[in-house]
Amino acid sequence: MSKEPRPALDEESLKAGIRERYGRAARGASSCGEGTPCCGGDGDPVTRDLYRPGDTEGIPAEAVVASLGCGNPTALAELRPGEVVLDLGSGGGLDVLMTARRVGSSGKVYGLDMTDEMLALARANQRKAGVENVEFLRGDIERIPLPDASVDVIISNCVINLAADKDKVLREAFRVLRPGGRFAVSDIVALGPVPEPVRRSMELWMGCVAGALDAEDFRRRLVRAGFRGAGVEVTRVYRAADAEALLAGLGPEGREVAAAADGAFGAAFIRGTKPAADRCVTLRDARAGDRARVEALLAAAGLPLDGLPDDLARFTVAEDPSGAVIGAAGLEVYGPSGLLRSAVVDAAWRNRGVGRALVEDVLSRGNALGLHDIFLLTTTAEGWFPEFGFTCITRAQVPEPVAASAEFRGACPASATVMRRTVAAVGTDH
């Protein structure tokens, strides 16, 4: 599983650098007139060609030229009249003002930003556009200044990668969404291992690139935060020439970093849904202290305990709102193969999406570990696991390391059905 990218500077220094960069962009946009090319991001490979002709009609030019995004979440979020929308890192207000038209006078849009100059620019653009159903808020995306369950949709445009603690951002997004609310953002994702020179580059970090999460890691973090239907759809791949444009002025060092970044990053549309209130459970890595409860769940369901690791390594547990463990699932790793085992849910919580969430998390863990296949044995769920891409196979088709596991050696009866799933590509969801 990929690790959280760490900035070259501490969190406060990173934020100071971001404020300076985006403050400079806001001042530049404020000083330009409509049609003046010097202010915009037309030469920036990340920000160019994101909006179709007509998308920005009626929007002040200063909002357009101050846009530093990597996509167009307003076109992908399926916004509806009357919805309340929050834009994380709203900048000069372009996406907020476009969204305000989509949700209409019966809806509302909040824009959240931590840069004073951008907030001032956004409010000026709101006045010029004559839009009333908009409110711009000052604050960090790690600490959203809105109450629980207060918005229907969260959008964002190439901002989450600027956060040092992305898990906290996703947890906050989940908190402020209403049950059934949607997370629909554009951001940069890593498409493979990120070279260390790129990770160290503050210029690329503040351009949303060096701080990028691996695409599957991003998806898994959404699941861990509580989202369902998580998906990552890559919309553009960046090449070395694009990185050189971002690092213009750094000379040979910039060219070296750009070459290392060739094909390593892409823009993506990232989505997820907050489940209905009665399905709101929390997933987390299991701890050794969970063992007794997991054993009780397995025993109640008639599932074997053989080979259950003492520390529950690579197990995920589900907690109800009170913190009680109500489900579990584990992954055993054997070279390029994995074994899904001990998928169990408390009887009172069955048929409420908990089992699906646990299986999705284990499959996502397998993706992040680079596994090729995941196997399982079942006596009761042959008709359910095909929904996740599993197909029936014979025991003879199981690799020897997996076949030698405690589960295959005797924990499950010989009559158990054997199933296999080739680990899915990034962006699929079951």
C-alpha positions as CSV (number, residue, x, y, z in Angstrom):
1,M,0.0,0.0,0.0
2,S,1.4,3.4,-0.9
3,K,2.4,5.7,1.9
4,E,1.1,9.2,2.5
5,P,3.3,11.6,0.5
6,R,5.2,13.9,2.8
7,P,6.1,17.5,1.8
8,A,9.7,18.7,1.8
9,L,8.6,21.3,4.4
10,D,6.5,21.1,7.6
11,E,2.7,21.6,7.3
12,E,2.7,25.3,8.3
13,S,5.6,26.1,5.9
14,L,3.8,24.2,3.2
15,K,0.6,26.2,3.8
16,A,2.6,29.5,3.9
17,G,4.0,28.6,0.5
18,I,0.6,27.8,-0.9
19,R,-0.9,31.0,0.4
20,E,1.9,33.0,-1.2
21,R,1.5,31.3,-4.6
22,Y,-2.3,31.5,-4.7
23,G,-2.2,35.0,-3.3
24,R,0.1,36.0,-6.1
25,A,-2.3,34.4,-8.6
26,A,-5.2,36.3,-7.2
27,R,-3.4,39.6,-7.3
28,G,-2.4,38.9,-10.9
29,A,-6.0,38.1,-11.9
30,S,-7.3,41.2,-10.2
31,S,-5.0,43.4,-12.1
32,C,-5.9,42.1,-15.5
33,G,-8.8,43.1,-17.8
34,E,-11.0,40.7,-19.7
35,G,-9.1,39.0,-22.5
36,T,-5.7,39.9,-21.2
37,P,-3.6,36.7,-21.6
38,C,-0.9,37.5,-19.1
39,C,-3.1,36.7,-16.1
40,G,-4.5,33.3,-17.0
41,G,-3.2,29.7,-16.8
42,D,-3.4,29.2,-20.6
43,G,0.3,28.2,-20.7
44,D,0.0,25.9,-17.7
45,P,-0.5,22.2,-18.9
46,V,-2.5,21.4,-15.8
47,T,-5.0,24.2,-16.0
48,R,-5.5,24.6,-19.8
49,D,-8.5,23.4,-21.9
50,L,-10.6,22.4,-18.9
51,Y,-13.9,24.1,-19.9
52,R,-15.9,23.9,-23.0
53,P,-17.0,27.0,-25.0
54,G,-20.0,28.5,-23.3
55,D,-19.2,27.0,-19.8
56,T,-17.9,30.3,-18.5
57,E,-20.3,32.6,-20.3
58,G,-21.4,35.3,-17.9
59,I,-18.6,34.6,-15.4
60,P,-16.2,37.5,-14.7
61,A,-12.9,37.2,-16.6
62,E,-11.0,37.5,-13.3
63,A,-12.6,34.3,-12.0
64,V,-11.6,32.5,-15.2
65,V,-8.0,33.6,-15.3
66,A,-7.5,32.8,-11.6
67,S,-8.6,29.2,-12.0
68,L,-5.8,26.8,-11.1
69,G,-7.7,23.6,-11.4
70,C,-7.0,20.3,-13.3
71,G,-10.6,19.4,-14.3
72,N,-14.2,20.5,-14.4
73,P,-16.0,18.9,-11.5
74,T,-19.1,21.0,-12.2
75,A,-19.6,19.1,-15.5
76,L,-19.2,15.7,-13.8
77,A,-21.0,16.0,-10.5
78,E,-24.6,15.7,-11.9
79,L,-25.7,18.8,-9.9
80,R,-29.4,19.3,-9.4
81,P,-31.6,22.3,-8.7
82,G,-32.1,23.0,-5.0
83,E,-28.9,21.2,-3.8
84,V,-26.4,22.6,-1.3
85,V,-22.9,22.4,-2.6
86,L,-19.5,23.0,-1.0
87,D,-16.4,23.7,-3.1
88,L,-13.1,22.9,-1.3
89,G,-10.4,25.4,-2.2
90,S,-12.7,27.7,-4.2
91,G,-10.0,30.1,-5.4
92,G,-11.3,32.9,-7.5
93,G,-14.8,31.4,-7.5
94,L,-15.1,30.1,-11.0
95,D,-16.5,26.6,-10.1
96,V,-18.7,28.1,-7.4
97,L,-20.3,30.6,-9.7
98,M,-20.8,27.9,-12.4
99,T,-22.3,25.6,-9.8
100,A,-24.7,28.4,-8.6
101,R,-26.3,28.4,-12.0
102,R,-26.8,24.6,-11.9
103,V,-28.5,24.5,-8.5
104,G,-30.6,27.6,-9.1
105,S,-32.1,30.0,-6.7
106,S,-33.5,27.3,-4.5
107,G,-30.0,25.9,-3.9
108,K,-26.8,27.3,-2.4
109,V,-23.1,27.0,-2.9
110,Y,-20.3,27.5,-0.3
111,G,-16.8,28.2,-1.4
112,L,-14.0,27.5,1.1
113,D,-10.5,28.9,0.8
114,M,-7.7,29.8,3.2
115,T,-6.1,32.6,1.0
116,D,-7.3,36.1,1.8
117,E,-6.6,37.4,-1.6
118,M,-8.5,34.6,-3.3
119,L,-11.5,35.2,-1.0
120,A,-11.5,38.9,-1.8
121,L,-11.3,38.2,-5.5
122,A,-14.1,35.5,-5.3
123,R,-16.4,37.9,-3.5
124,A,-15.7,40.6,-6.0
125,N,-16.5,38.2,-8.8
126,Q,-19.7,37.2,-7.1
127,R,-20.8,40.9,-7.0
128,K,-19.9,41.3,-10.7
129,A,-21.9,38.2,-11.6
130,G,-24.9,39.3,-9.5
131,V,-25.1,35.9,-7.9
132,E,-26.9,35.7,-4.5
133,N,-27.0,32.0,-3.7
134,V,-23.3,31.9,-2.9
135,E,-21.2,32.3,0.3
136,F,-17.5,32.3,0.6
137,L,-15.9,31.0,3.8
138,R,-12.4,31.4,5.1
139,G,-10.8,28.2,6.5
140,D,-8.8,25.0,5.9
141,I,-10.2,22.0,4.1
142,E,-8.9,19.8,7.0
143,R,-11.3,21.8,9.4
144,I,-14.4,22.7,7.4
145,P,-16.4,25.4,9.1
146,L,-19.8,23.9,8.5
147,P,-22.0,21.6,10.7
148,D,-22.4,17.9,10.3
149,A,-24.7,16.7,7.5
150,S,-25.2,20.2,6.0
151,V,-24.4,19.8,2.3
152,D,-25.5,17.6,-0.6
153,V,-22.4,17.6,-2.8
154,I,-18.7,18.3,-2.3
155,I,-16.7,19.4,-5.3
156,S,-13.0,20.5,-5.5
157,N,-10.6,21.2,-8.3
158,C,-7.0,20.2,-7.8
159,V,-6.8,21.1,-4.1
160,I,-6.9,18.0,-1.9
161,N,-3.3,17.1,-3.1
162,L,-2.2,20.4,-1.4
163,A,-3.2,19.0,2.0
164,A,-0.6,17.3,4.2
165,D,-3.3,15.1,5.9
166,K,-5.5,13.9,3.2
167,D,-7.3,11.4,5.4
168,K,-8.4,14.2,7.6
169,V,-9.8,16.1,4.6
170,L,-11.8,13.0,3.5
171,R,-13.1,12.5,7.0
172,E,-14.2,16.1,7.2
173,A,-15.9,15.8,3.8
174,F,-17.8,12.8,4.9
175,R,-18.8,14.6,8.1
176,V,-20.4,17.6,6.4
177,L,-22.2,15.6,3.7
178,R,-25.8,14.5,4.3
179,P,-26.6,10.8,4.1
180,G,-26.7,10.1,0.4
181,G,-24.5,13.1,-0.3
182,R,-21.9,12.9,-3.1
183,F,-18.2,13.6,-3.2
184,A,-17.2,14.6,-6.8
185,V,-13.8,16.2,-7.2
186,S,-11.1,16.7,-9.8
187,D,-7.5,16.1,-8.7
188,I,-4.1,14.8,-9.6
189,V,-3.3,11.1,-9.0
190,A,0.0,9.2,-9.3
191,L,-0.2,6.5,-12.0
192,G,2.9,4.6,-10.7
193,P,5.8,4.9,-8.3
194,V,6.6,8.6,-7.8
195,P,10.4,9.3,-8.2
196,E,12.0,10.8,-5.1
197,P,13.1,14.0,-6.8
198,V,9.5,14.7,-7.6
199,R,8.3,14.1,-4.1
200,R,11.0,16.6,-2.8
201,S,10.0,19.3,-5.2
202,M,8.0,22.1,-3.5
203,E,7.3,23.7,-6.9
204,L,5.5,20.5,-8.1
205,W,3.8,20.0,-4.7
206,M,2.3,23.5,-4.8
207,G,1.2,22.7,-8.3
208,C,-0.7,19.6,-7.0
209,V,1.6,17.1,-8.5
210,A,4.2,16.0,-5.9
211,G,1.6,15.5,-3.2
212,A,-0.5,13.2,-5.4
213,L,-1.8,9.9,-3.9
214,D,-1.6,6.7,-5.9
215,A,-4.9,6.3,-7.7
216,E,-5.9,3.1,-5.9
217,D,-4.7,4.5,-2.6
218,F,-7.0,7.5,-3.0
219,R,-9.9,5.2,-3.7
220,R,-9.1,3.1,-0.7
221,R,-8.9,6.1,1.6
222,L,-12.4,7.2,0.4
223,V,-13.7,3.7,1.4
224,R,-11.9,4.0,4.8
225,A,-13.5,7.4,5.4
226,G,-16.9,5.8,4.9
227,F,-17.7,6.4,1.2
228,R,-19.3,3.9,-1.0
229,G,-19.1,3.6,-4.8
230,A,-15.6,5.1,-4.7
231,G,-14.1,5.4,-8.2
232,V,-11.1,7.1,-9.8
233,E,-11.4,7.9,-13.5
234,V,-8.2,9.2,-15.2
235,T,-9.0,12.0,-17.6
236,R,-5.5,13.2,-18.6
237,V,-1.9,11.9,-18.4
238,Y,0.9,14.4,-18.0
239,R,4.2,14.1,-19.9
240,A,7.7,15.4,-19.3
241,A,7.0,18.5,-21.4
242,D,4.1,19.3,-19.1
243,A,6.3,19.1,-16.0
244,E,9.0,21.2,-17.7
245,A,6.4,24.0,-18.1
246,L,5.6,23.8,-14.4
247,L,9.3,24.0,-13.5
248,A,10.3,26.7,-15.9
249,G,13.2,28.7,-14.6
250,L,14.9,25.9,-12.6
251,G,17.3,25.0,-15.4
252,P,18.9,21.5,-15.5
253,E,17.4,20.6,-12.2
254,G,13.9,21.3,-13.4
255,R,14.5,19.2,-16.6
256,E,15.8,16.3,-14.5
257,V,12.7,16.4,-12.3
258,A,10.5,16.7,-15.3
259,A,12.0,13.7,-17.0
260,A,11.4,11.6,-13.9
261,A,7.8,12.7,-13.8
262,D,7.0,11.7,-17.4
263,G,3.8,9.7,-17.3
264,A,3.8,9.4,-13.6
265,F,0.8,11.6,-13.0
266,G,-2.6,12.2,-14.4
267,A,-5.7,14.3,-13.8
268,A,-8.7,12.3,-12.5
269,F,-12.3,12.6,-11.6
270,I,-12.8,11.1,-8.1
271,R,-16.2,10.2,-6.7
272,G,-17.9,8.5,-3.8
273,T,-21.2,8.6,-1.9
274,K,-22.0,8.9,1.8
275,P,-24.3,5.9,2.6
276,A,-27.7,6.2,4.1
277,A,-27.8,6.9,7.9
278,D,-28.6,3.3,8.9
279,R,-25.5,2.1,6.9
280,C,-23.0,4.5,8.4
281,V,-20.3,2.3,9.8
282,T,-16.6,2.9,10.2
283,L,-13.9,0.7,8.7
284,R,-10.4,0.5,10.2
285,D,-7.4,-1.8,10.4
286,A,-8.0,-4.5,13.0
287,R,-6.0,-4.5,16.2
288,A,-4.9,-7.4,18.4
289,G,-7.5,-6.4,20.9
290,D,-10.3,-7.1,18.4
291,R,-9.5,-10.8,18.3
292,A,-12.0,-12.0,20.8
293,R,-14.8,-10.1,19.2
294,V,-13.8,-11.3,15.7
295,E,-13.6,-14.9,17.0
296,A,-17.1,-14.5,18.4
297,L,-18.5,-13.3,15.1
298,L,-16.9,-16.1,13.2
299,A,-18.1,-18.7,15.7
300,A,-21.6,-17.4,15.5
301,A,-21.6,-17.6,11.7
302,G,-20.1,-21.1,11.8
303,L,-16.9,-20.0,10.1
304,P,-13.5,-21.5,10.9
305,L,-10.9,-20.0,13.2
306,D,-7.9,-22.0,12.0
307,G,-5.0,-19.9,10.9
308,L,-6.5,-16.6,12.3
309,P,-3.4,-14.4,12.9
310,D,-2.9,-13.4,16.6
311,D,-2.5,-9.7,15.6
312,L,-5.2,-9.8,12.9
313,A,-2.7,-8.5,10.4
314,R,-4.3,-7.3,7.1
315,F,-7.8,-7.6,8.7
316,T,-10.4,-4.9,8.4
317,V,-13.1,-4.5,11.0
318,A,-16.4,-2.5,10.8
319,E,-17.6,-0.6,13.8
320,D,-21.1,0.7,14.5
321,P,-21.6,4.3,15.7
322,S,-21.0,3.2,19.3
323,G,-17.6,1.7,18.4
324,A,-18.6,-1.9,18.7
325,V,-17.1,-4.3,16.1
326,I,-19.9,-5.6,13.9
327,G,-18.0,-7.2,11.0
328,A,-14.6,-8.3,9.8
329,A,-12.7,-9.5,6.7
330,G,-9.1,-10.5,6.2
331,L,-6.5,-10.8,3.5
332,E,-3.7,-13.4,3.5
333,V,-0.9,-12.7,1.0
334,Y,1.0,-15.5,-0.8
335,G,3.4,-13.9,-3.3
336,P,1.3,-12.4,-6.1
337,S,-1.9,-14.0,-4.8
338,G,-4.2,-13.3,-1.9
339,L,-6.8,-15.2,0.0
340,L,-10.0,-13.4,1.2
341,R,-11.1,-15.0,4.4
342,S,-13.3,-14.6,7.5
343,A,-15.7,-12.2,5.9
344,V,-18.4,-12.0,8.5
345,V,-21.1,-9.5,9.7
346,D,-23.1,-9.5,12.9
347,A,-26.6,-10.9,12.2
348,A,-28.3,-7.6,13.2
349,W,-26.3,-5.7,10.6
350,R,-26.7,-8.0,7.6
351,N,-28.3,-6.8,4.4
352,R,-27.3,-3.2,5.2
353,G,-24.1,-2.9,3.1
354,V,-21.6,-3.7,5.8
355,G,-20.4,-7.0,4.1
356,R,-20.1,-5.2,0.8
357,A,-18.0,-2.5,2.3
358,L,-15.7,-5.0,4.0
359,V,-15.2,-7.0,0.8
360,E,-14.6,-3.8,-1.2
361,D,-11.9,-2.8,1.3
362,V,-10.1,-6.1,1.1
363,L,-10.1,-6.0,-2.7
364,S,-8.9,-2.4,-2.6
365,R,-6.1,-3.5,-0.2
366,G,-5.2,-6.2,-2.7
367,N,-5.0,-3.7,-5.5
368,A,-2.8,-1.4,-3.4
369,L,-0.4,-4.4,-2.6
370,G,-0.2,-5.2,-6.4
371,L,-1.7,-8.7,-6.1
372,H,-2.7,-10.4,-9.3
373,D,-5.4,-12.7,-8.0
374,I,-7.5,-13.1,-4.9
375,F,-9.1,-16.5,-4.0
376,L,-11.7,-17.6,-1.5
377,L,-13.7,-20.6,-0.2
378,T,-17.4,-20.4,0.5
379,T,-20.2,-22.7,1.4
380,T,-23.0,-20.2,1.5
381,A,-22.3,-17.2,-0.7
382,E,-21.6,-18.6,-4.2
383,G,-24.3,-16.4,-5.6
384,W,-23.1,-13.2,-3.9
385,F,-19.4,-13.1,-4.6
386,P,-19.8,-13.0,-8.4
387,E,-21.1,-9.4,-7.9
388,F,-17.5,-8.5,-7.0
389,G,-16.0,-10.3,-10.1
390,F,-15.3,-13.7,-8.5
391,T,-15.8,-16.8,-10.7
392,C,-15.8,-20.5,-9.7
393,I,-12.7,-22.5,-10.3
394,T,-11.5,-26.0,-9.3
395,R,-9.0,-26.6,-6.5
396,A,-6.5,-27.7,-9.0
397,Q,-6.4,-24.1,-10.4
398,V,-5.3,-22.7,-7.0
399,P,-1.6,-21.8,-6.7
400,E,0.3,-24.1,-4.3
401,P,1.1,-21.4,-1.6
402,V,-2.7,-20.6,-1.4
403,A,-3.7,-24.2,-1.4
404,A,-1.2,-24.9,1.5
405,S,-3.0,-22.3,3.7
406,A,-4.8,-23.3,6.8
407,E,-8.1,-22.4,5.2
408,F,-7.5,-24.7,2.3
409,R,-5.8,-27.5,4.2
410,G,-8.8,-28.3,6.4
411,A,-10.6,-25.3,7.8
412,C,-13.2,-25.5,5.1
413,P,-14.9,-28.7,3.9
414,A,-13.9,-30.3,0.6
415,S,-17.4,-29.4,-0.7
416,A,-16.7,-25.7,-0.4
417,T,-16.8,-23.7,-3.6
418,V,-13.5,-22.2,-4.7
419,M,-13.6,-18.8,-6.4
420,R,-11.0,-16.5,-7.9
421,R,-11.0,-12.8,-8.9
422,T,-8.3,-11.1,-10.9
423,V,-7.7,-7.8,-9.1
424,A,-9.6,-5.0,-10.9
425,A,-8.1,-2.0,-12.6
426,V,-8.2,1.4,-10.9
427,G,-11.6,3.0,-11.1
428,T,-13.8,0.0,-11.1
429,D,-16.2,-0.5,-8.2
430,H,-18.6,-3.3,-7.3
